[in-house]
């Protein structure tokens, strides 16, 4: 992981807008163009979801990259490994990550392919893990500027 951090520091130009820099780190870490895709972070009473889709339905390259990335994320998160979000956001202080890692056995991460990309459904019955997950997802909503609702709803 340290090697990837070093590569990012060398590749990203200084003086850019912080949101653009985050998107540039995201493109490197996730393998797809952040501007050509839409991230959504949803909060549910039993967990949440991370949904990423291409904006152009004909963009097979980024769609396939999303489909390669999200199963890997589901596996990493299930193992308590949150290095990718810490890398993308350039911080070791992503809300909820410490507890999500500690309580990994109480959380299920399930990847599902969608028409335009993929989705990771996250489920837990553990109240502490649920609170940490919602903090994590709210942080993602703010950082990625998705405009997703900050409210918890029943899973549809």
DSSP file (Angstrom, degrees, kcal/mol; ACC not computed):
  #  RESIDUE AA STRUCTURE BP1 BP2  ACC     N-H-->O    O-->H-N    N-H-->O    O-->H-N    TCO  KAPPA ALPHA  PHI   PSI    X-CA   Y-CA   Z-CA
    1    1 A X     >        0   0    0      0, 0.0     4,-2.0     0, 0.0     3,-0.2   0.000 360.0 360.0 360.0 -38.4    0.0    0.0    0.0
    2    2 A X  H  >  +     0   0    0      1,-0.2     4,-2.2     2,-0.2     5,-0.1   0.856 360.0  56.1 -60.1 -34.4    2.9    2.4    0.8
    3    3 A X  H  > S+     0   0    0      1,-0.2     4,-2.3     2,-0.2    -1,-0.2   0.911 106.2  49.9 -64.4 -40.7    4.1    2.0   -2.8
    4    4 A X  H  > S+     0   0    0      2,-0.2     4,-2.4     1,-0.2    -2,-0.2   0.896 108.7  52.7 -64.1 -40.4    0.7    3.1   -4.1
    5    5 A X  H  X S+     0   0    0     -4,-2.0     4,-2.2     2,-0.2    -1,-0.2   0.920 109.7  49.2 -58.5 -44.4    0.7    6.2   -1.8
    6    6 A X  H  X S+     0   0    0     -4,-2.2     4,-1.7     1,-0.2    -2,-0.2   0.912 109.8  50.5 -63.5 -43.5    4.1    7.1   -3.2
    7    7 A X  H  X S+     0   0    0     -4,-2.3     4,-2.4     1,-0.2    -1,-0.2   0.911 110.0  51.1 -61.1 -42.5    2.9    6.7   -6.8
    8    8 A X  H  X S+     0   0    0     -4,-2.4     4,-2.1     1,-0.2    -1,-0.2   0.910 107.5  52.1 -62.2 -42.6   -0.1    8.9   -6.1
    9    9 A X  H  < S+     0   0    0     -4,-2.2    -1,-0.2     1,-0.2    -2,-0.2   0.862 113.8  44.2 -62.3 -35.4    2.1   11.6   -4.6
   10   10 A X  H  < S+     0   0    0     -4,-1.7    -1,-0.2    -5,-0.2    -2,-0.2   0.880 115.8  46.2 -76.4 -38.9    4.3   11.7   -7.7
   11   11 A X  H  < S+     0   0    0     -4,-2.4     2,-0.5    -5,-0.2    -2,-0.2   0.789  95.8  79.5 -78.2 -29.0    1.5   11.5  -10.3
   12   12 A X  S  < S-     0   0    0     -4,-2.1     2,-0.1    -5,-0.2     9,-0.0  -0.699  78.7-129.3 -91.2 124.7   -0.9   14.2   -8.8
   13   13 A X    >   -     0   0    0     -2,-0.5     3,-0.7     1,-0.1     2,-0.1  -0.349  23.1-114.8 -70.1 147.8    0.0   17.8   -9.6
   14   14 A X  T 3  S+     0   0    0      1,-0.2    -1,-0.1    -2,-0.1     0, 0.0  -0.395  92.2  38.4 -75.2 156.6    0.2   20.3   -6.7
   15   15 A X  T 3  S+     0   0    0      1,-0.3    -1,-0.2    -2,-0.1     2,-0.1   0.482  80.0 136.2  85.4   3.7   -2.2   23.2   -6.5
   16   16 A X    <   -     0   0    0     -3,-0.7    -1,-0.3     1,-0.1     2,-0.1  -0.434  67.7 -85.9 -80.7 158.5   -5.3   21.4   -7.8
   17   17 A X     >  -     0   0    0      1,-0.1     4,-2.4    -2,-0.1     5,-0.2  -0.381  39.9-124.1 -56.1 137.5   -8.8   21.7   -6.2
   18   18 A X  H  > S+     0   0    0      1,-0.2     4,-2.3     2,-0.2     5,-0.1   0.850 110.1  51.8 -61.3 -36.8   -9.0   19.2   -3.3
   19   19 A X  H  > S+     0   0    0      2,-0.2     4,-2.3     1,-0.2    -1,-0.2   0.907 110.9  48.3 -66.7 -39.7  -12.1   17.5   -4.6
   20   20 A X  H  > S+     0   0    0      2,-0.2     4,-2.5     1,-0.2    -2,-0.2   0.894 109.9  52.1 -65.5 -39.7  -10.4   17.0   -8.0
   21   21 A X  H  X S+     0   0    0     -4,-2.4     4,-2.6     2,-0.2    -2,-0.2   0.914 109.1  50.3 -62.3 -42.1   -7.3   15.6   -6.2
   22   22 A X  H  X S+     0   0    0     -4,-2.3     4,-2.7     1,-0.2    -2,-0.2   0.924 110.8  49.4 -61.0 -43.6   -9.5   13.2   -4.4
   23   23 A X  H  X S+     0   0    0     -4,-2.3     4,-2.4     2,-0.2    11,-0.3   0.880 109.9  51.4 -63.2 -37.4  -11.1   12.2   -7.7
   24   24 A X  H  X S+     0   0    0     -4,-2.5     4,-1.7     2,-0.2    -2,-0.2   0.922 111.6  46.2 -65.3 -43.5   -7.7   11.7   -9.2
   25   25 A X  H  X S+     0   0    0     -4,-2.6     4,-2.9     1,-0.2     5,-0.2   0.906 112.2  53.1 -63.0 -40.1   -6.6    9.5   -6.3
   26   26 A X  H  X S+     0   0    0     -4,-2.7     4,-3.1    62,-0.2     5,-0.5   0.898 105.3  52.9 -61.3 -42.2   -9.9    7.6   -6.7
   27   27 A X  H  X S+     0   0    0     -4,-2.4     4,-1.7     1,-0.2    -1,-0.2   0.896 113.9  43.3 -61.8 -39.9   -9.3    7.0  -10.4
   28   28 A X  H  < S+     0   0    0     -4,-1.7    -2,-0.2     2,-0.2    -1,-0.2   0.937 119.7  41.3 -70.5 -46.4   -6.0    5.5   -9.6
   29   29 A X  H  < S+     0   0    0     -4,-2.9    -2,-0.2     1,-0.2    -3,-0.2   0.838 125.5  34.4 -71.8 -33.5   -7.1    3.4   -6.6
   30   30 A X  H  < S-     0   0    0     -4,-3.1    -3,-0.2    -5,-0.2    -1,-0.2   0.707  99.6-127.9 -98.3 -23.0  -10.4    2.3   -8.1
   31   31 A X  S  < S+     0   0    0     -4,-1.7     2,-0.3    -5,-0.5    -4,-0.1   0.618  73.4  86.9  88.6  12.0   -9.4    1.9  -11.8
   32   32 A X  S    S-     0   0    0     -6,-0.4     2,-0.4    -5,-0.2    -1,-0.2  -0.983  85.6 -90.3-144.7 157.8  -12.1    4.0  -13.4
   33   33 A X        -     0   0    0     -2,-0.3     3,-0.5     1,-0.2     4,-0.2  -0.489  27.9-156.4 -69.0 119.7  -12.8    7.6  -14.3
   34   34 A X  S >  S+     0   0    0     -2,-0.4     3,-0.6   -11,-0.3    -1,-0.2   0.784  92.3  54.8 -69.1 -28.0  -14.6    9.3  -11.4
   35   35 A X  T 3  S+     0   0    0      1,-0.2    -1,-0.2   -12,-0.1    -2,-0.1   0.728 107.1  50.2 -78.2 -22.0  -16.1   12.0  -13.6
   36   36 A X  T 3  S+     0   0    0     -3,-0.5    19,-2.6    19,-0.1    20,-0.5   0.372 109.7  60.2 -96.1   3.9  -17.7    9.4  -15.9
   37   37 A X  E <  S-A   54   0A   0     -3,-0.6     2,-0.5    17,-0.3    17,-0.2  -0.874  71.0-136.8-130.0 160.9  -19.3    7.5  -13.0
   38   38 A X  E     -A   53   0A   0     15,-3.1    15,-2.0    -2,-0.3     2,-0.4  -0.981  13.6-156.2-122.3 124.7  -21.7    8.2  -10.3
   39   39 A X  E     -A   52   0A   0     -2,-0.5     2,-0.4    13,-0.2    13,-0.2  -0.779  10.7-173.4 -94.3 140.8  -21.2    7.0   -6.7
   40   40 A X  E     -A   51   0A   0     11,-2.4    11,-3.0    -2,-0.4     2,-0.5  -0.999   8.9-165.8-135.7 136.9  -24.2    6.6   -4.4
   41   41 A X  E     -A   50   0A   0     -2,-0.4     2,-0.4     9,-0.2     9,-0.2  -0.980  13.4-167.6-124.3 117.4  -24.1    5.8   -0.7
   42   42 A X  E     -A   49   0A   0      7,-2.5     7,-2.0    -2,-0.5     2,-0.5  -0.861  11.9-147.1-115.1 140.0  -27.3    4.7    0.9
   43   43 A X  E     +A   48   0A   0    108,-0.5   110,-2.2    -2,-0.4     2,-0.3  -0.918  21.5 179.4-109.0 122.6  -28.2    4.3    4.5
   44   44 A X  E >   -Ab  47 153A   0      3,-2.4     3,-1.6    -2,-0.5   110,-0.2  -0.813  42.1-112.0-120.6 161.3  -30.7    1.6    5.5
   45   45 A X  T 3  S+     0   0    0    108,-1.5   109,-0.1    -2,-0.3    -1,-0.1   0.761 121.8  38.5 -62.8 -24.5  -32.1    0.4    8.8
   46   46 A X  T 3  S-     0   0    0     76,-0.1    78,-2.6    77,-0.0     2,-0.3   0.232 136.5 -63.6-109.2  12.9  -30.2   -2.8    8.5
   47   47 A X  E <   -AC  44 123A   0     -3,-1.6    -3,-2.4    76,-0.2     2,-0.3  -0.913  62.1-101.0 150.2-120.2  -27.0   -1.3    7.0
   48   48 A X  E     -AC  43 122A   0     74,-2.5    74,-3.0    -2,-0.3     2,-0.3  -0.957  20.3-114.3-179.0-167.0  -26.4    0.5    3.7
   49   49 A X  E     -AC  42 121A   0     -7,-2.0    -7,-2.5    -2,-0.3     2,-0.5  -0.993   2.7-147.3-155.7 150.2  -25.1    0.2    0.2
   50   50 A X  E     -AC  41 120A   0     70,-2.1    70,-2.9    -2,-0.3     2,-0.5  -0.991  25.6-177.1-117.3 119.1  -22.4    1.5   -2.1
   51   51 A X  E     -AC  40 119A   0    -11,-3.0   -11,-2.4    -2,-0.5     2,-0.4  -0.974   5.8-178.6-122.8 126.9  -23.6    1.8   -5.7
   52   52 A X  E     +AC  39 118A   0     66,-2.5    66,-2.3    -2,-0.5     2,-0.3  -0.993   9.0 169.2-128.4 131.4  -21.4    2.9   -8.6
   53   53 A X  E     -AC  38 117A   0    -15,-2.0   -15,-3.1    -2,-0.4    64,-0.2  -0.969  35.6-108.7-139.7 151.6  -22.6    3.3  -12.1
   54   54 A X  E     -A   37   0A   0     62,-2.5   -17,-0.3    -2,-0.3     3,-0.1  -0.527  18.9-143.2 -74.5 147.8  -21.4    4.7  -15.4
   55   55 A X  S    S+     0   0    0    -19,-2.6     2,-0.6    -2,-0.2   -18,-0.1   0.815  91.4  56.1 -80.0 -32.4  -23.1    7.9  -16.5
   56   56 A X  S >  S-     0   0    0    -20,-0.5     3,-2.3     1,-0.1    -1,-0.2  -0.903  76.4-149.6-102.8 117.1  -23.0    6.8  -20.2
   57   57 A X  T 3  S+     0   0    0     -2,-0.6    -1,-0.1     1,-0.3    -3,-0.1   0.657  97.5  57.7 -61.8 -13.7  -24.7    3.4  -20.8
   58   58 A X  T 3  S+     0   0    0      1,-0.1     2,-1.8     2,-0.0    -1,-0.3   0.419  75.6 105.4 -93.9   0.8  -22.3    2.8  -23.7
   59   59 A X    <>  +     0   0    0     -3,-2.3     4,-1.9     1,-0.2     5,-0.1  -0.557  36.8 161.2 -84.2  78.1  -19.2    3.2  -21.5
   60   60 A X  H  >  +     0   0    0     -2,-1.8     4,-2.7     1,-0.2     5,-0.2   0.827  66.9  61.6 -68.9 -32.7  -18.2   -0.5  -21.2
   61   61 A X  H  > S+     0   0    0     -3,-0.2     4,-1.7     2,-0.2    -1,-0.2   0.956 111.7  35.3 -61.6 -52.2  -14.6    0.3  -20.1
   62   62 A X  H  > S+     0   0    0      2,-0.2     4,-2.5     1,-0.2    -1,-0.2   0.870 116.2  55.7 -72.0 -35.7  -15.6    2.1  -16.9
   63   63 A X  H  X S+     0   0    0     -4,-1.9     4,-2.2     1,-0.2    -2,-0.2   0.935 110.2  45.5 -59.3 -45.9  -18.6   -0.2  -16.3
   64   64 A X  H  X S+     0   0    0     -4,-2.7     4,-1.2     1,-0.2    -1,-0.2   0.854 110.7  53.6 -67.3 -33.8  -16.3   -3.3  -16.4
   65   65 A X  H  X S+     0   0    0     -4,-1.7     4,-2.2    -5,-0.2    -1,-0.2   0.892 108.2  50.0 -67.2 -39.0  -13.8   -1.5  -14.2
   66   66 A X  H  X S+     0   0    0     -4,-2.5     4,-2.7     1,-0.2     5,-0.2   0.932 109.5  51.8 -60.4 -45.2  -16.5   -0.9  -11.6
   67   67 A X  H  X S+     0   0    0     -4,-2.2     4,-0.5     1,-0.2    -1,-0.2   0.744 112.3  46.0 -66.8 -23.5  -17.5   -4.5  -11.8
   68   68 A X  H  X S+     0   0    0     -4,-1.2     4,-0.7    -5,-0.1    -1,-0.2   0.829 115.7  46.4 -82.6 -34.9  -13.9   -5.5  -11.2
   69   69 A X  H  X S+     0   0    0     -4,-2.2     4,-2.2     1,-0.2     3,-0.3   0.925 104.5  56.4 -75.4 -47.3  -13.4   -3.0   -8.3
   70   70 A X  H  X S+     0   0    0     -4,-2.7     4,-2.7     1,-0.2     5,-0.2   0.852 103.3  51.4 -65.2 -38.3  -16.5   -3.6   -6.2
   71   71 A X  H  X S+     0   0    0     -4,-0.5     4,-2.1    -5,-0.2    -1,-0.2   0.904 112.0  50.3 -61.6 -36.1  -16.2   -7.3   -5.5
   72   72 A X  H  X S+     0   0    0     -4,-0.7     4,-2.9    -3,-0.3    -2,-0.2   0.909 110.0  49.5 -65.1 -42.5  -12.6   -6.6   -4.4
   73   73 A X  H  X S+     0   0    0     -4,-2.2     4,-3.2     2,-0.2     5,-0.3   0.919 108.9  52.4 -62.4 -44.3  -13.9   -3.8   -2.1
   74   74 A X  H  X S+     0   0    0     -4,-2.7     4,-2.0     1,-0.2    -1,-0.2   0.911 113.0  45.0 -58.6 -42.1  -16.6   -6.2   -0.6
   75   75 A X  H  X S+     0   0    0     -4,-2.1     4,-1.3    -5,-0.2    -2,-0.2   0.938 114.9  47.1 -66.9 -47.2  -13.9   -8.7    0.1
   76   76 A X  H ><>S+     0   0    0     -4,-2.9     5,-2.9     1,-0.2     3,-0.6   0.943 114.0  46.4 -61.0 -49.3  -11.4   -6.1    1.6
   77   77 A X  H ><5S+     0   0    0     -4,-3.2     3,-1.9     1,-0.3    -1,-0.2   0.901 108.9  56.1 -61.0 -40.6  -14.1   -4.5    3.8
   78   78 A X  H 3<5S+     0   0    0     -4,-2.0    -1,-0.3    -5,-0.3    -2,-0.2   0.794 107.1  50.2 -61.1 -27.9  -15.3   -8.0    4.9
   79   79 A X  T <<5S-     0   0    0     -4,-1.3    -1,-0.3    -3,-0.6    -2,-0.2   0.368 123.8-106.9 -88.9   3.6  -11.7   -8.6    6.0
   80   80 A X  T < 5S+     0   0    0     -3,-1.9     2,-0.7     1,-0.2    -3,-0.2   0.673  75.3 139.7  80.6  17.5  -11.6   -5.3    7.9
   81   81 A X      < +     0   0    0     -5,-2.9    -1,-0.2    -6,-0.2     3,-0.2  -0.856  17.0 162.6-102.0 110.6   -9.3   -3.7    5.4
   82   82 A X     >  +     0   0    0     -2,-0.7     4,-1.5     1,-0.1     5,-0.2  -0.086  32.8 122.9-116.2  31.9  -10.3    0.0    4.6
   83   83 A X  H  >  +     0   0    0      1,-0.2     4,-2.4     2,-0.2     5,-0.2   0.861  67.5  60.4 -62.1 -37.0   -7.0    1.1    3.0
   84   84 A X  H  > S+     0   0    0      1,-0.2     4,-3.0     2,-0.2     5,-0.2   0.948 106.2  43.7 -63.0 -50.2   -8.7    2.1   -0.2
   85   85 A X  H  > S+     0   0    0      1,-0.2     4,-2.5     2,-0.2    -1,-0.2   0.893 114.2  51.7 -62.6 -34.8  -11.0    4.8    1.3
   86   86 A X  H  <>S+     0   0    0     -4,-1.5     5,-2.0     2,-0.2     4,-0.5   0.885 113.2  45.7 -65.9 -36.2   -8.1    6.1    3.4
   87   87 A X  H ><5S+     0   0    0     -4,-2.4     3,-0.7     3,-0.2    -2,-0.2   0.941 113.4  47.7 -68.8 -49.2   -6.0    6.3    0.3
   88   88 A X  H 3<5S+     0   0    0     -4,-3.0   -62,-0.2     1,-0.2   -63,-0.2   0.899 120.1  38.3 -60.3 -41.9   -8.7    8.0   -1.8
   89   89 A X  T 3<5S-     0   0    0     -4,-2.5    -1,-0.2    -5,-0.2    -2,-0.2   0.441 104.9-129.6 -92.1   0.1   -9.5   10.5    0.9
   90   90 A X  T < 5S+     0   0    0     -3,-0.7     2,-0.3    -4,-0.5    -3,-0.2   0.895  71.2 101.2  53.9  47.0   -5.8   10.9    2.0
   91   91 A X      < -     0   0    0     -5,-2.0     3,-0.2    -6,-0.2    -2,-0.2  -0.990  64.0-150.1-154.2 151.8   -6.6   10.4    5.6
   92   92 A X  S    S+     0   0    0     -2,-0.3    -6,-0.1     1,-0.2     2,-0.1   0.278  90.7  76.8-100.3   7.8   -6.3    7.6    8.2
   93   93 A X        +     0   0    0     -7,-0.1     2,-0.5     4,-0.1    -1,-0.2  -0.367  54.6 154.3-117.0  51.1   -9.3    9.2   10.0
   94   94 A X    >   -     0   0    0     -3,-0.2     3,-1.6     1,-0.1     4,-0.4  -0.703  54.1-105.6 -77.6 123.0  -12.3    8.1    7.9
   95   95 A X  T 3  S+     0   0    0     -2,-0.5    44,-0.1     1,-0.2    -1,-0.1  -0.172  97.0   8.8 -53.5 137.1  -15.3    8.0   10.3
   96   96 A X  T 3> S+     0   0    0     39,-0.1     4,-2.5    40,-0.1    -1,-0.2   0.138  94.1 109.6  85.8 -19.1  -16.5    4.6   11.4
   97   97 A X  H <> S+     0   0    0     -3,-1.6     4,-2.5     1,-0.2     5,-0.2   0.879  73.3  54.0 -62.5 -42.1  -13.6    2.6    9.9
   98   98 A X  H  > S+     0   0    0     -4,-0.4     4,-2.2     1,-0.2    -1,-0.2   0.943 114.9  39.8 -59.3 -48.5  -11.9    1.6   13.2
   99   99 A X  H  > S+     0   0    0      2,-0.2     4,-2.5     1,-0.2    -1,-0.2   0.877 112.6  55.5 -70.9 -37.0  -15.1    0.1   14.5
  100  100 A X  H  < S+     0   0    0     -4,-2.5    -1,-0.2     1,-0.2    -2,-0.2   0.896 111.1  46.2 -60.9 -38.5  -16.1   -1.5   11.2
  101  101 A X  H >< S+     0   0    0     -4,-2.5     3,-1.2    -5,-0.2    -2,-0.2   0.925 113.6  47.8 -68.0 -45.0  -12.7   -3.2   11.1
  102  102 A X  H 3< S+     0   0    0     -4,-2.2     3,-0.3     1,-0.2    -2,-0.2   0.852 118.7  39.9 -64.5 -35.3  -13.0   -4.3   14.8
  103  103 A X  T >< S+     0   0    0     -4,-2.5     3,-2.4     1,-0.2    -1,-0.2  -0.002  74.5 129.6-105.3  27.4  -16.6   -5.7   14.3
  104  104 A X  G X   +     0   0    0     -3,-1.2     3,-1.4     1,-0.3    -1,-0.2   0.784  66.4  62.6 -55.4 -30.8  -16.0   -7.2   10.8
  105  105 A X  G 3  S+     0   0    0     -3,-0.3    -1,-0.3     1,-0.3    -2,-0.1   0.654 100.4  53.8 -70.0 -14.6  -17.5  -10.5   11.9
  106  106 A X  G <  S+     0   0    0     -3,-2.4    19,-0.6    -6,-0.2    20,-0.5   0.314  99.7  75.0-100.2   6.7  -20.8   -8.8   12.5
  107  107 A X  E <   -D  124   0A   0     -3,-1.4     2,-0.5    -4,-0.2    17,-0.2  -0.960  62.0-154.6-126.9 137.8  -21.1   -7.3    9.1
  108  108 A X  E     -D  123   0A   0     15,-2.9    15,-2.5    -2,-0.4     2,-0.5  -0.943   5.3-166.9-111.3 130.3  -22.0   -8.8    5.7
  109  109 A X  E     -D  122   0A   0     -2,-0.5     2,-0.5    13,-0.2    13,-0.2  -0.976  10.9-176.6-115.6 118.3  -20.7   -7.2    2.4
  110  110 A X  E     -D  121   0A   0     11,-3.1    11,-3.1    -2,-0.5     2,-0.3  -0.964  14.8-145.8-124.1 121.4  -22.4   -8.6   -0.7
  111  111 A X  E     -D  120   0A   0     -2,-0.5     2,-0.4     9,-0.2     9,-0.2  -0.640  17.3-178.3 -84.0 139.1  -21.6   -7.6   -4.2
  112  112 A X  E     -D  119   0A   0      7,-2.9     7,-2.5    -2,-0.3     2,-0.3  -0.996  23.7-129.4-135.5 131.6  -24.3   -7.4   -6.9
  113  113 A X  E     -D  118   0A   0     -2,-0.4     5,-0.3     5,-0.2     2,-0.3  -0.583  26.5-164.8 -76.0 140.1  -23.8   -6.5  -10.5
  114  114 A X  E >   -D  117   0A   0      3,-1.9     3,-0.7    -2,-0.3   -47,-0.0  -0.757  35.4-100.8-118.3 169.7  -26.1   -3.9  -11.9
  115  115 A X  T 3  S+     0   0    0     -2,-0.3    -1,-0.1     1,-0.2    -2,-0.0   0.879 122.7  29.8 -56.6 -40.4  -26.9   -2.8  -15.4
  116  116 A X  T 3  S-     0   0    0    -50,-0.0   -62,-2.5   -53,-0.0    -1,-0.2   0.328 137.3 -49.5-106.4   6.9  -24.6    0.2  -15.3
  117  117 A X  E <  S-CD  53 114A   0     -3,-0.7    -3,-1.9   -64,-0.2     2,-0.3  -0.744  77.9 -62.1 166.6-115.0  -22.0   -1.1  -12.8
  118  118 A X  E     -CD  52 113A   0    -66,-2.3   -66,-2.5    -5,-0.3     2,-0.3  -0.982  26.0-144.2-163.9 171.7  -22.3   -2.7   -9.4
  119  119 A X  E     -CD  51 112A   0     -7,-2.5    -7,-2.9    -2,-0.3     2,-0.6  -0.999   7.5-149.1-147.1 140.2  -23.4   -2.4   -5.8
  120  120 A X  E     -CD  50 111A   0    -70,-2.9   -70,-2.1    -2,-0.3     2,-0.4  -0.958  17.1-156.5-110.3 113.9  -22.2   -3.6   -2.5
  121  121 A X  E     -CD  49 110A   0    -11,-3.1   -11,-3.1    -2,-0.6     2,-0.5  -0.764   8.4-160.7 -87.9 134.4  -25.0   -4.2    0.0
  122  122 A X  E     +CD  48 109A   0    -74,-3.0   -74,-2.5    -2,-0.4     2,-0.4  -0.971  11.4 179.9-122.2 126.0  -23.9   -4.0    3.6
  123  123 A X  E     +CD  47 108A   0    -15,-2.5   -15,-2.9    -2,-0.5     2,-0.3  -0.973   8.0 158.5-132.1 141.1  -25.9   -5.6    6.3
  124  124 A X  E     - D   0 107A   0    -78,-2.6   -17,-0.1    -2,-0.4   -18,-0.0  -0.979  30.8-163.5-155.7 147.9  -25.5   -5.9   10.1
  125  125 A X        +     0   0    0    -19,-0.6     2,-0.6    -2,-0.3   -18,-0.1   0.351  67.4 106.5-105.1  -0.6  -27.7   -6.5   13.1
  126  126 A X     >  -     0   0    0    -20,-0.5     4,-2.6     1,-0.2     5,-0.2  -0.715  62.9-151.4 -83.6 116.4  -25.0   -5.1   15.4
  127  127 A X  H  > S+     0   0    0     -2,-0.6     4,-2.1     1,-0.2    -1,-0.2   0.864  95.0  48.3 -59.2 -38.6  -26.0   -1.7   16.7
  128  128 A X  H  > S+     0   0    0      2,-0.2     4,-2.2     1,-0.2    -1,-0.2   0.917 113.1  47.1 -68.1 -42.8  -22.4   -0.4   17.1
  129  129 A X  H  > S+     0   0    0      2,-0.2     4,-2.8     1,-0.2    -2,-0.2   0.889 110.9  53.3 -64.3 -38.6  -21.4   -1.6   13.7
  130  130 A X  H  X S+     0   0    0     -4,-2.6     4,-2.5     2,-0.2    -2,-0.2   0.917 109.0  48.1 -63.3 -44.2  -24.6    0.0   12.2
  131  131 A X  H  X S+     0   0    0     -4,-2.1     4,-2.0     2,-0.2    -1,-0.2   0.919 113.8  47.3 -62.1 -43.8  -23.7    3.4   13.8
  132  132 A X  H  X S+     0   0    0     -4,-2.2     4,-2.4     2,-0.2    -2,-0.2   0.905 111.2  51.5 -64.4 -41.7  -20.2    3.1   12.5
  133  133 A X  H  X S+     0   0    0     -4,-2.8     4,-2.8     1,-0.2     5,-0.2   0.922 109.4  49.3 -61.9 -44.9  -21.4    2.1    9.0
  134  134 A X  H  X S+     0   0    0     -4,-2.5     4,-2.4     1,-0.2    -1,-0.2   0.883 110.6  50.6 -64.0 -37.2  -23.8    5.1    8.8
  135  135 A X  H  X S+     0   0    0     -4,-2.0     4,-2.0     2,-0.2    -1,-0.2   0.920 111.9  48.7 -63.2 -43.6  -21.0    7.4    9.9
  136  136 A X  H  X S+     0   0    0     -4,-2.4     4,-2.0     2,-0.2    -2,-0.2   0.930 113.5  45.7 -60.8 -47.8  -18.7    5.9    7.2
  137  137 A X  H  X S+     0   0    0     -4,-2.8     4,-2.4     2,-0.2    -2,-0.2   0.881 110.8  52.5 -67.7 -38.7  -21.4    6.3    4.5
  138  138 A X  H  X S+     0   0    0     -4,-2.4     4,-2.3    -5,-0.2    -1,-0.2   0.902 108.4  51.8 -62.9 -39.7  -22.3    9.8    5.5
  139  139 A X  H  X S+     0   0    0     -4,-2.0     4,-3.0     1,-0.2     5,-0.2   0.925 109.4  49.6 -60.9 -44.4  -18.7   10.8    5.2
  140  140 A X  H  X S+     0   0    0     -4,-2.0     4,-2.7     1,-0.2     6,-0.2   0.902 108.3  53.5 -61.9 -41.5  -18.6    9.3    1.7
  141  141 A X  H  X>S+     0   0    0     -4,-2.4     5,-1.5     2,-0.2     4,-0.7   0.935 114.2  41.9 -57.8 -47.7  -21.7   11.2    0.8
  142  142 A X  H ><5S+     0   0    0     -4,-2.3     3,-0.5     3,-0.2    -2,-0.2   0.949 117.4  45.4 -65.4 -49.7  -20.1   14.5    1.9
  143  143 A X  H 3<5S+     0   0    0     -4,-3.0    -2,-0.2     1,-0.2    -1,-0.2   0.885 118.8  40.4 -65.8 -40.8  -16.7   13.8    0.4
  144  144 A X  H 3<5S-     0   0    0     -4,-2.7    -1,-0.2    -5,-0.2    -2,-0.2   0.510 101.3-134.6 -86.7  -4.6  -17.9   12.6   -3.0
  145  145 A X  T <<5 +     0   0    0     -4,-0.7    -3,-0.2    -3,-0.5    -4,-0.1   0.911  48.0 155.7  53.6  48.3  -20.6   15.3   -3.1
  146  146 A X      < -     0   0    0     -5,-1.5    -4,-0.1    -6,-0.2    -1,-0.1   0.752  47.0-135.4 -79.0 -24.2  -23.2   12.7   -4.2
  147  147 A X        +     0   0    0     -6,-0.5     3,-0.1     1,-0.2    -5,-0.1   0.572  49.5 154.8  77.2   7.5  -26.3   14.6   -3.0
  148  148 A X        -     0   0    0     -7,-0.1    -1,-0.2     1,-0.1    -2,-0.1  -0.342  53.8 -90.3 -66.1 150.8  -27.6   11.3   -1.5
  149  149 A X        -     0   0    0      1,-0.1  -106,-0.3    -3,-0.1    -1,-0.1  -0.324  24.0-144.5 -63.6 144.9  -30.0   11.7    1.4
  150  150 A X        +     0   0    0     -3,-0.1     2,-0.3  -108,-0.1    -1,-0.1   0.074  69.0 101.0 -94.4  21.1  -28.5   11.7    4.8
  151  151 A X  S    S-     0   0    0   -108,-0.1  -108,-0.5     0, 0.0     2,-0.5  -0.771  73.4-119.3-112.6 154.7  -31.4    9.8    6.3
  152  152 A X        +     0   0    0     -2,-0.3     2,-0.3  -110,-0.1  -108,-0.2  -0.779  37.0 174.4 -92.9 129.6  -31.9    6.1    7.1
  153  153 A X  B     -b   44   0A   0   -110,-2.2  -108,-1.5    -2,-0.5     2,-0.1  -0.868  38.9 -87.1-127.9 162.8  -34.6    4.3    5.3
  154  154 A X        -     0   0    0     -2,-0.3     2,-0.2  -110,-0.2  -111,-0.0  -0.424  54.9 -98.2 -64.6 147.3  -35.8    0.7    5.1
  155  155 A X              0   0    0      1,-0.1    -1,-0.1    -2,-0.1  -111,-0.0  -0.462 360.0 360.0 -66.8 136.3  -34.0   -1.4    2.5
  156  156 A X              0   0    0     -2,-0.2    -1,-0.1    -3,-0.1    -2,-0.0   0.429 360.0 360.0 -94.1 360.0  -36.0   -1.6   -0.7
